Amino acid sequence: MKQESTPQAPAKTATKTPAALECRSLSKAYSSTRVVLDRLDFTLKAGEFIAIMGDSGVGKSTLLNLIAGLDHADSGDVLIDGTQIANLDDDTSTRLRREKLGFVFQAFHVLPHLTLAQNVALPLLLNGQTPTRAHHMLAAVGLKDRGNDLPRQLSGGELQRVAIARALVHQPKLILADEPTGNLDPDTAHEVLALLREETKANGAATMMVTHSEAAAAVADRVLVLSNGKLHPLHATSAPALRQNHE
């Protein structure tokens, strides 16, 4: 007797996880003689921590602002977690930044009329989450008992730590950090960078950090240099070599 063959289930197609960040032919110029980004192509995967170095004025902060949607490129595309931000309306763009981005600004942008705990909790409240993690993040940056203080009671280095705690509190998928250790002493800088790296790896996030500091860059998985409108690998002193030099 001929046995009937058992039908096999169709093979499952693997779903490709989008990159945390993708820049496609990104260009930005402030004049015909000052081109800061020239058809820049770049991909940042989930779990990666990279450092961007380069001379002052080459466009490092401009690149972060374009990625965050705080400035507009002349041409090219930015995709965050697979979403092309240029196609979004204002409300959707704001929601994407609020949910998926954490930004550490050079100028802190801490709200002066809110306590430290309220400042750090702001991303959680805007995303409809409970603010309990704010106190955990303040403790993680060495400000455990300062939650009720106002920003005017803090030093520049302490304000920098508040800004970092606020950028990490809602566990964003993409962290953009503009000179996050510029106002910190070496020991505190080391602790904060370790926290940035730990949060990146633990949450499957990705971090792009702009820095002039080799010690800060040593924490990164890879180091890139922005020059002539492009990102280039730092061949002479790779991230592992930098790490070894600063251990």
FIKOLZA-1660 file (N, C-alpha, C; in steps of 0.1 Angstrom, whole numbers, plus 5000, padded with zeros to 4 digits):
% residues 247
   i   px   py   pz ch aa at
   1 5009 4988 5000  A  M  N
   1 5000 5000 5000  A  M CA
   1 5009 5012 5000  A  M  C
   2 5005 5022 4992  A  K  N
   2 5013 5034 4990  A  K CA
   2 5010 5043 5002  A  K  C
   3 5021 5047 5009  A  Q  N
   3 5019 5056 5021  A  Q CA
   3 5018 5071 5016  A  Q  C
   4 5009 5078 5022  A  E  N
   4 5008 5092 5018  A  E CA
   4 5019 5100 5025  A  E  C
   5 5025 5108 5018  A  S  N
   5 5036 5116 5024  A  S CA
   5 5030 5127 5032  A  S  C
   6 5037 5130 5043  A  T  N
   6 5032 5140 5053  A  T CA
   6 5037 5154 5047  A  T  C
   7 5027 5163 5045  A  P  N
   7 5031 5176 5040  A  P CA
   7 5040 5183 5050  A  P  C
   8 5051 5189 5045  A  Q  N
   8 5060 5197 5053  A  Q CA
   8 5057 5211 5054  A  Q  C
   9 5059 5217 5066  A  A  N
   9 5056 5231 5068  A  A CA
   9 5065 5239 5060  A  A  C
  10 5060 5250 5055  A  P  N
  10 5070 5259 5047  A  P CA
  10 5081 5264 5056  A  P  C
  11 5092 5265 5050  A  A  N
  11 5104 5271 5058  A  A CA
  11 5101 5285 5062  A  A  C
  12 5105 5288 5074  A  K  N
  12 5104 5302 5079  A  K CA
  12 5115 5311 5073  A  K  C
  13 5110 5322 5069  A  T  N
  13 5120 5332 5064  A  T CA
  13 5125 5340 5076  A  T  C
  14 5138 5341 5077  A  A  N
  14 5144 5349 5088  A  A CA
  14 5142 5364 5086  A  A  C
  15 5137 5370 5096  A  T  N
  15 5135 5385 5096  A  T CA
  15 5148 5392 5098  A  T  C
  16 5151 5400 5089  A  K  N
  16 5164 5408 5090  A  K CA
  16 5162 5420 5100  A  K  C
  17 5170 5420 5110  A  T  N
  17 5169 5431 5120  A  T CA
  17 5176 5444 5114  A  T  C
  18 5168 5455 5114  A  P  N
  18 5174 5467 5108  A  P CA
  18 5185 5472 5116  A  P  C
  19 5194 5479 5110  A  A  N
  19 5205 5486 5117  A  A CA
  19 5200 5496 5126  A  A  C
  20 5207 5498 5137  A  A  N
  20 5203 5509 5147  A  A CA
  20 5203 5523 5140  A  A  C
  21 5213 5524 5131  A  L  N
  21 5215 5537 5124  A  L CA
  21 5221 5534 5110  A  L  C
  22 5216 5541 5100  A  E  N
  22 5221 5540 5087  A  E CA
  22 5221 5554 5081  A  E  C
  23 5232 5559 5076  A  C  N
  23 5233 5571 5069  A  C CA
  23 5237 5568 5054  A  C  C
  24 5229 5573 5045  A  R  N
  24 5230 5570 5031  A  R CA
  24 5233 5583 5023  A  R  C
  25 5245 5584 5018  A  S  N
  25 5249 5596 5009  A  S CA
  25 5246 5609 5016  A  S  C
  26 5249 5610 5029  A  L  N
  26 5245 5622 5036  A  L CA
  26 5255 5633 5033  A  L  C
  27 5249 5645 5029  A  S  N
  27 5257 5657 5026  A  S CA
  27 5252 5669 5033  A  S  C
  28 5261 5677 5037  A  K  N
  28 5258 5690 5043  A  K CA
  28 5269 5700 5041  A  K  C
  29 5265 5712 5036  A  A  N
  29 5275 5722 5034  A  A CA
  29 5269 5735 5039  A  A  C
  30 5278 5744 5044  A  Y  N
  30 5274 5757 5049  A  Y CA
  30 5277 5768 5039  A  Y  C
  31 5285 5764 5029  A  S  N
  31 5288 5773 5018  A  S CA
  31 5295 5765 5007  A  S  C
  32 5298 5771 4996  A  S  N
  32 5305 5763 4985  A  S CA
  32 5319 5760 4989  A  S  C
  33 5324 5767 4999  A  T  N
  33 5338 5764 5003  A  T CA
  33 5339 5756 5016  A  T  C
  34 5327 5754 5023  A  R  N
  34 5328 5747 5035  A  R CA
  34 5318 5735 5035  A  R  C
  35 5323 5724 5030  A  V  N
  35 5315 5712 5029  A  V CA
  35 5319 5703 5041  A  V  C
  36 5309 5700 5050  A  V  N
  36 5313 5693 5062  A  V CA
  36 5310 5678 5061  A  V  C
  37 5300 5674 5053  A  L  N
  37 5297 5660 5050  A  L CA
  37 5295 5658 5035  A  L  C
  38 5301 5649 5029  A  D  N
  38 5301 5647 5015  A  D CA
  38 5297 5633 5011  A  D  C
  39 5284 5631 5009  A  R  N
  39 5279 5618 5005  A  R CA
  39 5284 5607 5015  A  R  C
  40 5282 5609 5027  A  L  N
  40 5287 5600 5038  A  L CA
  40 5278 5588 5039  A  L  C
  41 5284 5576 5038  A  D  N
  41 5277 5563 5040  A  D CA
  41 5282 5557 5053  A  D  C
  42 5272 5552 5061  A  F  N
  42 5277 5547 5074  A  F CA
  42 5266 5538 5080  A  F  C
  43 5269 5527 5087  A  T  N
  43 5260 5518 5094  A  T CA
  43 5265 5515 5108  A  T  C
  44 5255 5516 5117  A  L  N
  44 5258 5513 5131  A  L CA
  44 5249 5502 5136  A  L  C
  45 5254 5491 5140  A  K  N
  45 5246 5480 5144  A  K CA
  45 5242 5480 5158  A  K  C
  46 5231 5473 5162  A  A  N
  46 5227 5472 5176  A  A CA
  46 5239 5466 5184  A  A  C
  47 5241 5471 5196  A  G  N
  47 5252 5466 5204  A  G CA
  47 5266 5472 5202  A  G  C
  48 5267 5480 5191  A  E  N
  48 5280 5487 5189  A  E CA
  48 5281 5500 5196  A  E  C
  49 5294 5503 5200  A  F  N
  49 5297 5515 5207  A  F CA
  49 5309 5521 5199  A  F  C
  50 5307 5532 5192  A  I  N
  50 5317 5537 5183  A  I CA
  50 5321 5552 5188  A  I  C
  51 5333 5555 5185  A  A  N
  51 5338 5569 5188  A  A CA
  51 5341 5576 5175  A  A  C
  52 5337 5589 5174  A  I  N
  52 5340 5597 5163  A  I CA
  52 5350 5608 5167  A  I  C
  53 5362 5608 5161  A  M  N
  53 5372 5618 5164  A  M CA
  53 5374 5627 5151  A  M  C
  54 5382 5638 5153  A  G  N
  54 5384 5647 5142  A  G CA
  54 5387 5661 5147  A  G  C
  55 5393 5669 5139  A  D  N
  55 5396 5683 5142  A  D CA
  55 5384 5691 5145  A  D  C
  56 5385 5701 5153  A  S  N
  56 5374 5710 5156  A  S CA
  56 5369 5716 5143  A  S  C
  57 5356 5717 5142  A  G  N
  57 5350 5723 5130  A  G CA
  57 5348 5715 5118  A  G  C
  58 5351 5702 5119  A  V  N
  58 5350 5693 5107  A  V CA
  58 5336 5688 5105  A  V  C
  59 5327 5689 5115  A  G  N
  59 5313 5685 5113  A  G CA
  59 5308 5674 5122  A  G  C
  60 5316 5671 5133  A  K  N
  60 5312 5660 5142  A  K CA
  60 5298 5663 5148  A  K  C
  61 5297 5675 5154  A  S  N
  61 5284 5678 5161  A  S CA
  61 5273 5680 5150  A  S  C
  62 5277 5685 5139  A  T  N
  62 5267 5686 5128  A  T CA
  62 5261 5672 5124  A  T  C
  63 5270 5662 5123  A  L  N
  63 5266 5649 5120  A  L CA
  63 5256 5644 5131  A  L  C
  64 5259 5646 5144  A  L  N
  64 5249 5641 5154  A  L CA
  64 5236 5649 5153  A  L  C
  65 5236 5662 5150  A  N  N
  65 5224 5669 5149  A  N CA
  65 5215 5665 5137  A  N  C
  66 5222 5661 5126  A  L  N
  66 5215 5656 5115  A  L CA
  66 5208 5642 5118  A  L  C
  67 5215 5634 5125  A  I  N
  67 5210 5621 5128  A  I CA
  67 5198 5622 5138  A  I  C
  68 5199 5632 5147  A  A  N
  68 5188 5634 5157  A  A CA
  68 5176 5642 5151  A  A  C
  69 5178 5646 5139  A  G  N
  69 5167 5654 5133  A  G CA
  69 5166 5668 5138  A  G  C
  70 5177 5673 5144  A  L  N
  70 5178 5687 5149  A  L CA
  70 5183 5697 5138  A  L  C
  71 5188 5691 5127  A  D  N
  71 5192 5699 5116  A  D CA
  71 5188 5691 5103  A  D  C
  72 5189 5697 5092  A  H  N
  72 5185 5691 5079  A  H CA
  72 5197 5690 5070  A  H  C
  73 5198 5678 5064  A  A  N
  73 5209 5675 5054  A  A CA
  73 5205 5682 5041  A  A  C
  74 5215 5685 5033  A  D  N
  74 5212 5690 5019  A  D CA
  74 5207 5679 5010  A  D  C
  75 5212 5667 5013  A  S  N
  75 5208 5655 5005  A  S CA
  75 5212 5643 5013  A  S  C
  76 5206 5631 5009  A  G  N
  76 5209 5619 5016  A  G CA
  76 5198 5615 5026  A  G  C
  77 5199 5604 5032  A  D  N
  77 5189 5598 5041  A  D CA
  77 5196 5594 5054  A  D  C
  78 5188 5595 5065  A  V  N
  78 5191 5589 5078  A  V CA
  78 5180 5580 5082  A  V  C
  79 5184 5567 5085  A  L  N
  79 5174 5557 5090  A  L CA
  79 5177 5553 5104  A  L  C
  80 5168 5554 5113  A  I  N
  80 5169 5550 5127  A  I CA
  80 5161 5538 5129  A  I  C
  81 5167 5527 5132  A  D  N
  81 5160 5514 5135  A  D CA
  81 5151 5511 5123  A  D  C
  82 5156 5514 5111  A  G  N
  82 5149 5511 5098  A  G CA
  82 5139 5521 5094  A  G  C
  83 5137 5532 5101  A  T  N
  83 5127 5542 5098  A  T CA
  83 5135 5554 5092  A  T  C
  84 5131 5558 5080  A  Q  N
  84 5137 5570 5073  A  Q CA
  84 5131 5582 5078  A  Q  C
  85 5139 5590 5085  A  I  N
  85 5133 5601 5093  A  I CA
  85 5129 5613 5084  A  I  C
  86 5134 5614 5072  A  A  N
  86 5130 5625 5064  A  A CA
  86 5116 5624 5059  A  A  C
  87 5110 5612 5059  A  N  N
  87 5096 5610 5055  A  N CA
  87 5086 5612 5066  A  N  C
  88 5090 5615 5078  A  L  N
  88 5081 5616 5089  A  L CA
  88 5076 5630 5091  A  L  C
  89 5063 5631 5095  A  D  N
  89 5058 5644 5099  A  D CA
  89 5063 5649 5112  A  D  C
  90 5061 5661 5116  A  D  N
  90 5067 5666 5129  A  D CA
  90 5063 5658 5141  A  D  C
  91 5050 5654 5142  A  D  N
  91 5046 5646 5154  A  D CA
  91 5053 5632 5155  A  D  C
  92 5053 5626 5143  A  T  N
  92 5060 5612 5143  A  T CA
  92 5075 5613 5145  A  T  C
  93 5081 5624 5140  A  S  N
  93 5095 5626 5142  A  S CA
  93 5098 5628 5156  A  S  C
  94 5090 5636 5163  A  T  N
  94 5092 5639 5177  A  T CA
  94 5090 5627 5185  A  T  C
  95 5080 5618 5182  A  R  N
  95 5078 5606 5189  A  R CA
  95 5090 5596 5188  A  R  C
  96 5095 5595 5175  A  L  N
  96 5106 5586 5173  A  L CA
  96 5118 5591 5182  A  L  C
  97 5121 5604 5182  A  R  N
  97 5133 5609 5190  A  R CA
  97 5130 5606 5204  A  R  C
  98 5118 5608 5209  A  R  N
  98 5115 5607 5223  A  R CA
  98 5116 5592 5227  A  R  C
  99 5112 5583 5219  A  E  N
  99 5112 5569 5223  A  E CA
  99 5126 5562 5220  A  E  C
 100 5132 5565 5209  A  K  N
 100 5144 5557 5205  A  K CA
 100 5157 5564 5206  A  K  C
 101 5157 5577 5209  A  L  N
 101 5170 5584 5210  A  L CA
 101 5173 5588 5224  A  L  C
 102 5186 5588 5227  A  G  N
 102 5191 5595 5239  A  G CA
 102 5202 5604 5235  A  G  C
 103 5202 5616 5238  A  F  N
 103 5211 5626 5233  A  F CA
 103 5218 5633 5245  A  F  C
 104 5232 5632 5246  A  V  N
 104 5239 5639 5256  A  V CA
 104 5245 5651 5249  A  V  C
 105 5240 5663 5253  A  F  N
 105 5245 5675 5246  A  F CA
 105 5257 5681 5254  A  F  C
 106 5265 5688 5246  A  Q  N
 106 5277 5695 5252  A  Q CA
 106 5272 5705 5262  A  Q  C
 107 5261 5712 5259  A  A  N
 107 5256 5723 5268  A  A CA
 107 5246 5718 5278  A  A  C
 108 5245 5705 5280  A  F  N
 108 5237 5699 5291  A  F CA
 108 5222 5700 5288  A  F  C
 109 5217 5712 5286  A  H  N
 109 5202 5714 5284  A  H CA
 109 5194 5708 5295  A  H  C
 110 5199 5710 5307  A  V  N
 110 5191 5706 5319  A  V CA
 110 5182 5718 5322  A  V  C
 111 5169 5714 5326  A  L  N
 111 5159 5725 5328  A  L CA
 111 5161 5730 5342  A  L  C
 112 5163 5744 5344  A  P  N
 112 5167 5749 5356  A  P CA
 112 5157 5749 5367  A  P  C
 113 5144 5749 5364  A  H  N
 113 5133 5750 5373  A  H CA
 113 5129 5736 5378  A  H  C
 114 5135 5725 5373  A  L  N
 114 5132 5712 5377  A  L CA
 114 5143 5706 5386  A  L  C
 115 5139 5697 5396  A  T  N
 115 5150 5691 5404  A  T CA
 115 5157 5681 5395  A  T  C
 116 5168 5676 5400  A  L  N
 116 5176 5666 5392  A  L CA
 116 5168 5654 5389  A  L  C
 117 5160 5649 5399  A  A  N
 117 5152 5637 5396  A  A CA
 117 5141 5640 5386  A  A  C
 118 5136 5652 5386  A  Q  N
 118 5125 5655 5376  A  Q CA
 118 5132 5657 5362  A  Q  C
 119 5144 5662 5362  A  N  N
 119 5150 5663 5349  A  N CA
 119 5153 5649 5343  A  N  C
 120 5158 5641 5351  A  V  N
 120 5162 5627 5346  A  V CA
 120 5149 5619 5342  A  V  C
 121 5138 5621 5350  A  A  N
 121 5126 5614 5348  A  A CA
 121 5118 5619 5335  A  A  C
 122 5122 5630 5330  A  L  N
 122 5114 5636 5319  A  L CA
 122 5112 5627 5307  A  L  C
 123 5122 5620 5302  A  P  N
 123 5119 5611 5291  A  P CA
 123 5110 5600 5294  A  P  C
 124 5110 5595 5307  A  L  N
 124 5101 5585 5311  A  L CA
 124 5086 5590 5311  A  L  C
 125 5084 5602 5316  A  L  N
 125 5071 5607 5317  A  L CA
 125 5065 5610 5303  A  L  C
 126 5074 5615 5294  A  L  N
 126 5070 5618 5281  A  L CA
 126 5066 5606 5273  A  L  C
 127 5072 5594 5277  A  N  N
 127 5069 5581 5270  A  N CA
 127 5058 5573 5278  A  N  C
 128 5052 5580 5288  A  G  N
 128 5041 5573 5296  A  G CA
 128 5046 5562 5305  A  G  C
 129 5059 5563 5309  A  Q  N
 129 5064 5553 5318  A  Q CA
 129 5065 5559 5333  A  Q  C
 130 5066 5550 5342  A  T  N
 130 5068 5554 5356  A  T CA
 130 5082 5560 5358  A  T  C
 131 5083 5570 5367  A  P  N
 131 5096 5576 5368  A  P CA
 131 5106 5570 5378  A  P  C
 132 5103 5557 5382  A  T  N
 132 5112 5551 5393  A  T CA
 132 5126 5549 5388  A  T  C
 133 5129 5547 5376  A  R  N
 133 5142 5544 5371  A  R CA
 133 5151 5557 5372  A  R  C
 134 5145 5568 5373  A  A  N
 134 5153 5581 5374  A  A CA
 134 5163 5580 5386  A  A  C
 135 5158 5575 5397  A  H  N
 135 5167 5575 5409  A  H CA
 135 5178 5565 5407  A  H  C
 136 5175 5554 5401  A  H  N
 136 5185 5544 5398  A  H CA
 136 5196 5550 5389  A  H  C
 137 5192 5558 5379  A  M  N
 137 5202 5564 5370  A  M CA
 137 5210 5575 5377  A  M  C
 138 5204 5582 5386  A  L  N
 138 5212 5592 5393  A  L CA
 138 5222 5585 5402  A  L  C
 139 5218 5574 5408  A  A  N
 139 5228 5567 5416  A  A CA
 139 5239 5561 5407  A  A  C
 140 5236 5557 5395  A  A  N
 140 5246 5551 5386  A  A CA
 140 5256 5561 5382  A  A  C
 141 5253 5574 5382  A  V  N
 141 5263 5585 5378  A  V CA
 141 5268 5592 5391  A  V  C
 142 5266 5586 5402  A  G  N
 142 5272 5592 5414  A  G CA
 142 5265 5603 5421  A  G  C
 143 5252 5604 5418  A  L  N
 143 5244 5615 5424  A  L CA
 143 5232 5609 5432  A  L  C
 144 5234 5599 5439  A  K  N
 144 5223 5592 5446  A  K CA
 144 5215 5600 5455  A  K  C
 145 5221 5609 5462  A  D  N
 145 5214 5617 5472  A  D CA
 145 5211 5631 5468  A  D  C
 146 5212 5633 5455  A  R  N
 146 5210 5647 5450  A  R CA
 146 5197 5649 5442  A  R  C
 147 5188 5640 5443  A  G  N
 147 5176 5640 5434  A  G CA
 147 5168 5653 5436  A  G  C
 148 5167 5658 5449  A  N  N
 148 5159 5670 5452  A  N CA
 148 5166 5683 5449  A  N  C
 149 5179 5683 5446  A  D  N
 149 5186 5695 5443  A  D CA
 149 5182 5701 5430  A  D  C
 150 5184 5714 5428  A  L  N
 150 5182 5721 5416  A  L CA
 150 5195 5722 5408  A  L  C
 151 5194 5724 5395  A  P  N
 151 5207 5725 5387  A  P CA
 151 5216 5736 5391  A  P  C
 152 5211 5747 5397  A  R  N
 152 5220 5758 5401  A  R CA
 152 5229 5754 5412  A  R  C
 153 5226 5743 5419  A  Q  N
 153 5234 5738 5430  A  Q CA
 153 5245 5729 5426  A  Q  C
 154 5247 5727 5413  A  L  N
 154 5256 5717 5408  A  L CA
 154 5268 5723 5401  A  L  C
 155 5279 5716 5400  A  S  N
 155 5290 5720 5392  A  S CA
 155 5288 5716 5378  A  S  C
 156 5297 5721 5369  A  G  N
 156 5295 5717 5355  A  G CA
 156 5297 5702 5353  A  G  C
 157 5306 5696 5360  A  G  N
 157 5308 5681 5359  A  G CA
 157 5295 5674 5364  A  G  C
 158 5289 5679 5374  A  E  N
 158 5277 5672 5380  A  E CA
 158 5265 5674 5370  A  E  C
 159 5264 5685 5364  A  L  N
 159 5254 5687 5354  A  L CA
 159 5256 5678 5342  A  L  C
 160 5268 5676 5338  A  Q  N
 160 5271 5666 5327  A  Q CA
 160 5266 5652 5331  A  Q  C
 161 5268 5648 5343  A  R  N
 161 5263 5635 5347  A  R CA
 161 5248 5634 5348  A  R  C
 162 5241 5645 5351  A  V  N
 162 5227 5645 5350  A  V CA
 162 5222 5644 5336  A  V  C
 163 5229 5650 5327  A  A  N
 163 5225 5649 5313  A  A CA
 163 5227 5635 5307  A  A  C
 164 5238 5629 5312  A  I  N
 164 5240 5615 5308  A  I CA
 164 5230 5605 5314  A  I  C
 165 5226 5607 5326  A  A  N
 165 5216 5599 5333  A  A CA
 165 5202 5601 5325  A  A  C
 166 5199 5613 5321  A  R  N
 166 5187 5616 5314  A  R CA
 166 5187 5609 5300  A  R  C
 167 5198 5609 5294  A  A  N
 167 5199 5603 5280  A  A CA
 167 5197 5588 5281  A  A  C
 168 5201 5582 5292  A  L  N
 168 5200 5567 5293  A  L CA
 168 5188 5562 5300  A  L  C
 169 5180 5570 5307  A  V  N
 169 5170 5565 5316  A  V CA
 169 5159 5557 5309  A  V  C
 170 5155 5561 5297  A  H  N
 170 5144 5554 5290  A  H CA
 170 5149 5542 5281  A  H  C
 171 5162 5539 5283  A  Q  N
 171 5168 5527 5276  A  Q CA
 171 5166 5529 5261  A  Q  C
 172 5171 5540 5255  A  P  N
 172 5169 5542 5241  A  P CA
 172 5177 5532 5232  A  P  C
 173 5173 5531 5219  A  K  N
 173 5179 5522 5210  A  K CA
 173 5192 5528 5204  A  K  C
 174 5192 5542 5204  A  L  N
 174 5204 5549 5198  A  L CA
 174 5208 5560 5207  A  L  C
 175 5220 5560 5212  A  I  N
 175 5225 5570 5221  A  I CA
 175 5235 5579 5213  A  I  C
 176 5233 5592 5213  A  L  N
 176 5242 5601 5206  A  L CA
 176 5249 5610 5217  A  L  C
 177 5262 5609 5218  A  A  N
 177 5268 5616 5229  A  A CA
 177 5279 5626 5223  A  A  C
 178 5277 5639 5226  A  D  N
 178 5286 5649 5221  A  D CA
 178 5295 5654 5232  A  D  C
 179 5308 5649 5232  A  E  N
 179 5318 5652 5242  A  E CA
 179 5312 5649 5256  A  E  C
 180 5308 5637 5259  A  P  N
 180 5301 5634 5272  A  P CA
 180 5310 5635 5284  A  P  C
 181 5324 5635 5282  A  T  N
 181 5333 5635 5293  A  T CA
 181 5341 5649 5294  A  T  C
 182 5337 5658 5286  A  G  N
 182 5344 5671 5285  A  G CA
 182 5345 5679 5298  A  G  C
 183 5335 5677 5307  A  N  N
 183 5335 5685 5319  A  N CA
 183 5338 5676 5331  A  N  C
 184 5343 5664 5329  A  L  N
 184 5345 5654 5340  A  L CA
 184 5360 5652 5343  A  L  C
 185 5362 5649 5356  A  D  N
 185 5376 5646 5360  A  D CA
 185 5379 5631 5355  A  D  C
 186 5391 5627 5354  A  P  N
 186 5394 5614 5348  A  P CA
 186 5387 5602 5354  A  P  C
 187 5387 5602 5367  A  D  N
 187 5380 5591 5374  A  D CA
 187 5365 5590 5371  A  D  C
 188 5359 5601 5372  A  T  N
 188 5344 5602 5369  A  T CA
 188 5342 5599 5354  A  T  C
 189 5350 5604 5346  A  A  N
 189 5349 5601 5331  A  A CA
 189 5350 5586 5329  A  A  C
 190 5359 5579 5335  A  H  N
 190 5361 5565 5334  A  H CA
 190 5348 5558 5338  A  H  C
 191 5342 5562 5349  A  E  N
 191 5330 5555 5354  A  E CA
 191 5318 5558 5345  A  E  C
 192 5317 5570 5340  A  V  N
 192 5306 5573 5331  A  V CA
 192 5307 5566 5318  A  V  C
 193 5319 5565 5312  A  L  N
 193 5321 5558 5300  A  L CA
 193 5318 5543 5302  A  L  C
 194 5321 5537 5313  A  A  N
 194 5318 5523 5316  A  A CA
 194 5303 5522 5316  A  A  C
 195 5296 5531 5322  A  L  N
 195 5281 5531 5323  A  L CA
 195 5275 5531 5309  A  L  C
 196 5280 5541 5301  A  L  N
 196 5275 5542 5287  A  L CA
 196 5277 5528 5279  A  L  C
 197 5289 5523 5281  A  R  N
 197 5291 5510 5274  A  R CA
 197 5283 5499 5279  A  R  C
 198 5281 5498 5292  A  E  N
 198 5273 5488 5299  A  E CA
 198 5258 5489 5294  A  E  C
 199 5253 5501 5294  A  E  N
 199 5239 5503 5290  A  E CA
 199 5237 5500 5275  A  E  C
 200 5247 5503 5267  A  T  N
 200 5246 5500 5253  A  T CA
 200 5246 5485 5251  A  T  C
 201 5254 5477 5257  A  K  N
 201 5255 5463 5255  A  K CA
 201 5243 5456 5262  A  K  C
 202 5239 5460 5274  A  A  N
 202 5228 5453 5281  A  A CA
 202 5215 5455 5274  A  A  C
 203 5212 5467 5268  A  N  N
 203 5199 5470 5262  A  N CA
 203 5199 5467 5247  A  N  C
 204 5210 5462 5241  A  G  N
 204 5210 5460 5227  A  G CA
 204 5209 5473 5219  A  G  C
 205 5214 5483 5225  A  A  N
 205 5214 5497 5219  A  A CA
 205 5226 5499 5210  A  A  C
 206 5228 5511 5206  A  A  N
 206 5240 5515 5198  A  A CA
 206 5244 5529 5203  A  A  C
 207 5257 5532 5204  A  T  N
 207 5261 5545 5208  A  T CA
 207 5271 5551 5198  A  T  C
 208 5269 5563 5195  A  M  N
 208 5278 5571 5187  A  M CA
 208 5283 5582 5196  A  M  C
 209 5296 5583 5199  A  M  N
 209 5301 5593 5208  A  M CA
 209 5312 5601 5200  A  M  C
 210 5310 5614 5201  A  V  N
 210 5319 5624 5195  A  V CA
 210 5329 5628 5206  A  V  C
 211 5342 5627 5204  A  T  N
 211 5351 5630 5214  A  T CA
 211 5364 5635 5208  A  T  C
 212 5372 5643 5216  A  H  N
 212 5386 5647 5213  A  H CA
 212 5395 5638 5221  A  H  C
 213 5390 5631 5231  A  S  N
 213 5398 5624 5241  A  S CA
 213 5401 5610 5236  A  S  C
 214 5414 5607 5236  A  E  N
 214 5418 5593 5233  A  E CA
 214 5414 5583 5244  A  E  C
 215 5415 5588 5256  A  A  N
 215 5410 5580 5267  A  A CA
 215 5396 5576 5266  A  A  C
 216 5387 5585 5262  A  A  N
 216 5373 5583 5260  A  A CA
 216 5371 5573 5248  A  A  C
 217 5378 5576 5237  A  A  N
 217 5377 5567 5225  A  A CA
 217 5381 5553 5228  A  A  C
 218 5390 5551 5238  A  A  N
 218 5395 5538 5241  A  A CA
 218 5384 5528 5245  A  A  C
 219 5373 5534 5250  A  V  N
 219 5361 5525 5254  A  V CA
 219 5354 5519 5243  A  V  C
 220 5355 5526 5231  A  A  N
 220 5347 5522 5219  A  A CA
 220 5351 5509 5213  A  A  C
 221 5342 5503 5206  A  D  N
 221 5345 5491 5198  A  D CA
 221 5353 5494 5186  A  D  C
 222 5350 5505 5180  A  R  N
 222 5358 5510 5169  A  R CA
 222 5359 5526 5169  A  R  C
 223 5369 5531 5163  A  V  N
 223 5372 5545 5163  A  V CA
 223 5372 5550 5149  A  V  C
 224 5364 5560 5146  A  L  N
 224 5364 5566 5132  A  L CA
 224 5368 5580 5133  A  L  C
 225 5374 5585 5122  A  V  N
 225 5378 5599 5121  A  V CA
 225 5370 5606 5110  A  V  C
 226 5364 5617 5113  A  L  N
 226 5357 5625 5103  A  L CA
 226 5367 5635 5097  A  L  C
 227 5369 5634 5084  A  S  N
 227 5377 5643 5077  A  S CA
 227 5373 5643 5062  A  S  C
 228 5374 5655 5056  A  N  N
 228 5370 5657 5042  A  N CA
 228 5356 5651 5039  A  N  C
 229 5347 5653 5049  A  G  N
 229 5333 5649 5047  A  G CA
 229 5330 5635 5048  A  G  C
 230 5340 5626 5052  A  K  N
 230 5338 5612 5052  A  K CA
 230 5343 5606 5066  A  K  C
 231 5338 5595 5069  A  L  N
 231 5343 5588 5081  A  L CA
 231 5353 5577 5077  A  L  C
 232 5365 5577 5083  A  H  N
 232 5375 5568 5080  A  H CA
 232 5380 5560 5092  A  H  C
 233 5383 5547 5091  A  P  N
 233 5388 5540 5103  A  P CA
 233 5401 5546 5108  A  P  C
 234 5403 5546 5121  A  L  N
 234 5415 5551 5127  A  L CA
 234 5425 5539 5127  A  L  C
 235 5433 5539 5116  A  H  N
 235 5442 5527 5114  A  H CA
 235 5454 5528 5124  A  H  C
 236 5460 5540 5125  A  A  N
 236 5473 5541 5133  A  A CA
 236 5471 5537 5147  A  A  C
 237 5460 5541 5154  A  T  N
 237 5458 5536 5167  A  T CA
 237 5444 5531 5168  A  T  C
 238 5442 5518 5167  A  S  N
 238 5428 5513 5167  A  S CA
 238 5423 5513 5181  A  S  C
 239 5410 5510 5182  A  A  N
 239 5403 5510 5195  A  A CA
 239 5410 5501 5205  A  A  C
 240 5413 5488 5201  A  P  N
 240 5420 5480 5211  A  P CA
 240 5434 5485 5215  A  P  C
 241 5441 5491 5206  A  A  N
 241 5454 5497 5210  A  A CA
 241 5452 5509 5219  A  A  C
 242 5442 5517 5217  A  L  N
 242 5439 5528 5226  A  L CA
 242 5435 5523 5240  A  L  C
 243 5427 5512 5240  A  R  N
 243 5423 5507 5253  A  R CA
 243 5435 5502 5261  A  R  C
 244 5444 5496 5254  A  Q  N
 244 5456 5491 5260  A  Q CA
 244 5465 5502 5266  A  Q  C
 245 5466 5513 5258  A  N  N
 245 5474 5524 5262  A  N CA
 245 5468 5531 5274  A  N  C
 246 5455 5530 5277  A  H  N
 246 5449 5538 5287  A  H CA
 246 5444 5529 5299  A  H  C
 247 5448 5517 5299  A  E  N
 247 5444 5508 5310  A  E CA
 247 5454 5510 5322  A  E  C
% end
